[in-house]
Amino acid sequence: MDILIGIGIFIVILLLIEGAYYTIRSVRSPEKKAVKKRLRTLSASKIEDESIDILRKKFLSEIPWFNRLLLSFNWTDRLNRLLEQANVKYPLGVYILLTFILAFAGLLVSSWLTSNYLIIIPVTVILGMIPFFYVYKKKKQRMDKFQRQFPEALDLVARALRAGHAFTGGLKMVADEMGDPVGSEFDKTLDEINFGIGIPEALKGLSNRVDCPDLKFFIISVIIQRETGGNLAEILDNISYLIRERFKLYGRIRVLAAQGKLSAAILIILPFFVAIGLSLVNPKYTATLSTDPIGRILVIFALIMMIFGVFVMRRMIAIKV
């Protein structure tokens, strides 16, 4: 066990040193700064936002061999898309290395504290999943903000079309007038169109970067209108109206489901408070659950059933509009 702990500590320290080195190198790379400065000088439009990348490069890590390793797997495309939707600063390789570091740290600490694998394995898995929990939370917050801003963006495009501007002019107004994420994503789409990509292809790329069902309705409407004709401004007004009405209905559903959520929270917290209270009042009464093998099995079974109950209750109150 001591040899395993020593090997694990060595691997964690090695990964930390290598990750810190390549992070500092990527931030302070003089070659990268020189290339960006030259591109800004030669470009007629002088791109101000250095985060815009028109080329579809497969760049997942600053470490060359690790980047090649990640590119050899198919599942990295889905994870990289998740990072793009969350708009995080670091590439996929950083989060994978951080996952391994936290998992090793959880394994070492839990192995040092206890020899029970029923505790070691969950601690290792939970700590290893923390980086992607963070990325998923950032993605959800960004997509929710996009959905709140999207009706205003549609109204702005519709007003631009009525004023006689082209569709790209409406996209430009949204990119200039609105903030992140709607403004930045529309700005990237407009840059792709200006670099020669067709409008349908650029809009499809926008749908890949943004996980929003309402955006797909907008893209389908624009593509159909370009093929068959019609009043695009009126179509965008109708989509904006439907999105706002859906938000109103969703707000009413949240109010009606608030009682169910509160009941679920009480039912989840209550057993833990009861267990803590009984252990303080009569420790011998609850000691059997931790000392007897059957008691530990019952505790694990109860936790599994609670997790299953939480999942069922969340599915019952998560009404899609």
C-alpha positions in Angstrom: 0.0 0.0 0.0 2.9 2.4 0.8 4.5 1.7 -2.6 1.1 2.4 -4.3 0.7 5.7 -2.4 4.2 6.7 -3.3 3.7 6.0 -7.0 0.4 7.9 -7.0 2.0 10.9 -5.3 4.8 10.9 -7.9 2.3 10.8 -10.8 0.2 13.6 -9.3 3.3 15.8 -8.8 4.5 15.0 -12.3 1.1 15.9 -13.9 0.9 19.1 -11.8 4.4 20.3 -12.9 3.8 19.4 -16.6 0.4 21.0 -16.6 1.7 24.2 -15.0 4.6 24.4 -17.4 2.5 24.1 -20.5 -0.1 26.5 -19.1 2.5 29.2 -18.5 4.0 28.4 -21.9 0.7 28.8 -23.6 0.0 32.1 -21.9 3.5 33.6 -22.4 4.3 32.1 -25.8 6.2 34.8 -27.8 5.7 32.9 -31.1 1.9 32.9 -30.7 1.9 36.6 -29.9 4.0 37.5 -32.9 1.8 35.5 -35.2 -1.4 37.2 -33.9 0.3 40.6 -34.2 1.3 40.0 -37.8 -2.2 38.8 -38.7 -3.7 41.9 -37.2 -1.3 44.0 -39.2 -1.9 42.3 -42.5 -5.7 42.0 -42.1 -7.7 44.7 -43.7 -10.5 44.4 -41.2 -8.1 44.2 -38.2 -9.9 41.6 -36.1 -10.1 42.9 -32.6 -11.4 39.8 -30.9 -8.5 37.3 -30.8 -10.8 34.5 -29.5 -12.5 34.3 -33.0 -11.1 31.3 -34.9 -12.5 30.7 -38.3 -10.3 27.7 -39.1 -11.8 24.4 -37.8 -8.7 23.2 -36.1 -8.5 20.2 -33.9 -6.6 21.6 -31.0 -7.3 19.8 -27.7 -4.1 20.3 -25.7 -0.9 22.3 -25.6 1.1 19.1 -25.1 1.8 17.7 -28.6 1.8 14.0 -27.7 -1.3 14.4 -25.6 -3.1 16.3 -28.3 -2.4 13.5 -30.8 -3.6 11.0 -28.3 -6.9 12.9 -27.7 -7.4 13.3 -31.4 -7.3 9.5 -31.8 -10.5 9.0 -29.8 -14.0 9.7 -31.1 -15.5 10.8 -27.8 -13.3 13.9 -27.6 -15.5 15.6 -30.2 -18.5 15.6 -27.9 -16.4 16.8 -25.0 -14.8 19.5 -27.1 -18.3 20.7 -28.2 -19.3 20.9 -24.6 -16.3 23.2 -23.9 -17.2 25.3 -26.8 -20.8 25.7 -25.6 -19.5 26.6 -22.1 -17.0 29.1 -23.6 -14.2 28.2 -21.2 -10.7 29.5 -21.6 -8.7 26.3 -21.5 -8.6 23.4 -24.0 -10.0 19.9 -23.4 -6.6 18.5 -22.4 -6.4 20.7 -19.3 -9.7 19.4 -18.0 -8.8 15.8 -18.7 -5.4 16.2 -16.9 -7.2 17.9 -14.0 -9.7 15.0 -13.9 -6.9 12.5 -13.5 -5.1 14.7 -10.9 -8.2 15.0 -8.7 -9.1 11.3 -9.1 -5.6 10.3 -8.0 -5.8 12.8 -5.1 -9.1 11.4 -4.0 -7.8 7.8 -4.3 -4.7 8.6 -2.2 -6.5 10.5 0.5 -9.4 8.1 0.8 -7.0 5.1 0.8 -5.0 6.8 3.6 -8.1 7.4 5.7 -9.9 4.1 5.2 -9.6 0.7 3.5 -13.3 0.4 2.6 -13.7 0.3 -1.2 -17.3 1.4 -0.8 -15.9 4.8 0.3 -12.8 4.9 -1.8 -14.4 4.4 -5.2 -17.2 7.0 -4.9 -14.8 9.6 -3.5 -12.4 9.0 -6.5 -15.2 9.1 -9.0 -16.8 12.3 -7.6 -13.5 14.2 -7.4 -12.6 13.1 -10.9 -15.9 14.4 -12.3 -15.6 17.9 -10.7 -14.0 19.6 -13.7 -16.7 18.5 -16.1 -19.4 19.3 -13.6 -18.0 22.8 -13.6 -18.0 22.9 -17.4 -21.5 21.6 -17.6 -22.7 24.2 -15.1 -21.0 27.0 -17.1 -22.6 25.7 -20.3 -26.0 25.6 -18.7 -25.7 29.1 -17.4 -24.5 30.4 -20.8 -27.3 28.6 -22.7 -29.9 30.0 -20.3 -28.6 33.5 -20.8 -28.6 33.0 -24.6 -32.3 31.9 -24.5 -33.2 35.0 -22.5 -31.4 37.3 -25.0 -32.6 35.5 -28.1 -36.0 37.1 -28.5 -34.5 40.6 -28.4 -32.0 39.5 -31.0 -34.8 38.3 -33.3 -36.6 41.6 -32.9 -33.4 43.5 -33.7 -32.9 41.4 -36.9 -36.6 41.9 -37.9 -36.3 45.7 -37.4 -33.2 45.8 -39.5 -34.9 43.9 -42.3 -37.9 46.3 -42.3 -35.4 49.2 -42.5 -34.0 47.8 -45.7 -30.9 46.2 -44.4 -29.7 42.8 -45.6 -29.8 39.7 -43.4 -26.1 40.0 -42.7 -26.7 43.6 -41.7 -29.2 42.4 -39.1 -26.6 39.9 -37.8 -24.1 42.8 -37.6 -26.5 44.9 -35.5 -27.0 42.0 -33.1 -23.3 41.5 -32.8 -22.6 45.1 -32.1 -25.5 46.0 -29.8 -25.9 42.8 -27.7 -23.4 41.3 -25.3 -22.2 37.7 -24.7 -23.4 35.1 -25.5 -25.8 36.2 -28.3 -23.5 39.1 -29.5 -20.3 37.0 -29.6 -21.9 34.0 -31.3 -23.6 36.1 -34.0 -20.3 37.9 -34.5 -18.5 34.6 -35.1 -21.2 33.6 -37.6 -20.9 36.9 -39.4 -17.1 36.5 -39.6 -17.6 33.0 -41.1 -20.0 34.5 -43.7 -17.5 37.3 -44.5 -14.7 34.8 -45.0 -16.7 33.0 -47.7 -18.8 30.4 -45.9 -22.4 30.2 -47.1 -25.1 31.5 -44.8 -26.8 28.1 -44.3 -23.5 26.5 -43.4 -22.6 29.4 -41.1 -26.0 29.1 -39.3 -25.5 25.4 -39.0 -22.2 26.0 -37.3 -23.9 28.4 -35.0 -26.4 25.7 -34.0 -23.4 23.4 -33.2 -21.9 25.9 -30.9 -25.1 26.8 -29.1 -27.4 24.2 -27.6 -30.7 26.1 -27.9 -33.9 24.6 -29.5 -35.3 28.1 -30.3 -32.2 28.8 -32.3 -32.8 25.8 -34.5 -36.3 27.1 -35.4 -34.7 30.4 -36.4 -32.1 28.7 -38.5 -34.6 26.4 -40.3 -36.8 29.4 -41.0 -34.0 31.4 -42.5 -32.8 28.5 -44.7 -36.4 27.8 -45.9 -37.0 31.5 -46.6 -33.9 31.8 -48.7 -35.0 28.8 -50.8 -38.7 29.5 -51.1 -39.1 33.2 -50.4 -41.4 35.0 -48.0 -41.4 37.8 -45.4 -38.6 36.9 -43.1 -39.2 39.9 -40.7 -42.8 38.6 -40.1 -41.5 35.1 -39.5 -38.9 36.3 -37.0 -41.6 38.4 -35.2 -43.8 35.2 -34.9 -40.8 33.2 -33.5 -40.0 35.9 -31.0 -43.6 36.1 -29.9 -43.8 32.3 -29.4 -40.6 32.2 -27.4 -41.8 34.9 -25.0 -45.2 33.2 -24.6 -43.3 29.9 -23.8 -41.3 31.7 -21.2 -44.5 33.0 -19.6 -45.9 29.5 -19.5 -42.7 28.1 -18.1 -42.8 30.6 -15.3 -46.3 29.5 -14.4 -45.2 25.9 -14.4 -42.2 26.7 -12.1 -44.6 28.4 -9.6 -46.9 25.4 -9.7 -44.0 22.9 -9.3 -42.4 24.9 -6.4 -44.4 22.9 -3.8 -43.2 19.6 -5.3 -39.6 20.8 -5.2 -39.9 21.9 -1.6 -41.5 18.5 -0.7 -38.7 16.7 -2.4 -36.0 18.7 -0.6 -37.6 18.0 2.8 -37.9 14.3 2.1 -34.3 14.2 1.1 -32.9 16.1 4.1 -35.2 14.6 6.7 -33.5 11.1 7.0 -30.1 12.7 7.5 -31.4 15.0 10.3 -33.2 12.0 11.9 -30.0 9.9 11.7 -27.9 12.7 13.2 -30.5 13.3 16.0 -30.7 9.6 16.9 -26.9 9.3 17.0 -26.7 12.2 19.4 -29.5 11.0 21.7 -28.8 7.3 21.6 -25.6 6.4 19.8 -26.0 2.6 20.4 -29.3 2.7 18.6 -27.6 3.7 15.3 -24.2 2.1 15.8 -25.5 -1.2 14.3 -25.9 0.5 10.9 -22.1 1.2 10.8 -20.7 -1.9 12.6 -22.9 -4.7 11.3 -22.4 -5.8 7.7 -26.2 -6.1 7.2 -26.6 -2.5 8.6 -24.1 -1.2 6.1 -25.9 -3.0 3.2 -29.2 -1.4 4.4 -27.6 2.1 4.5 -26.2 1.6 0.9 -29.5 0.3 -0.3 -31.3 3.3 1.3 -29.0 5.8 -0.3 -29.5 4.1 -3.7 -33.3 4.3 -3.3 -33.0 8.0 -2.3 -31.0 8.8 -5.4 -33.5 6.9 -7.5 -36.4 8.8 -5.8 -34.7 12.1 -6.5 -34.3 11.2 -10.1 -38.0 10.2 -10.4 -39.2 13.4 -8.7 -37.0 15.6 -10.9 -38.4 13.9 -14.0 -42.0 14.4 -12.7 -41.6 18.1 -12.1 -39.3 18.8 -15.1 -42.1 19.7 -17.6 -40.8 20.7 -21.0 -42.7 23.5 -22.7 
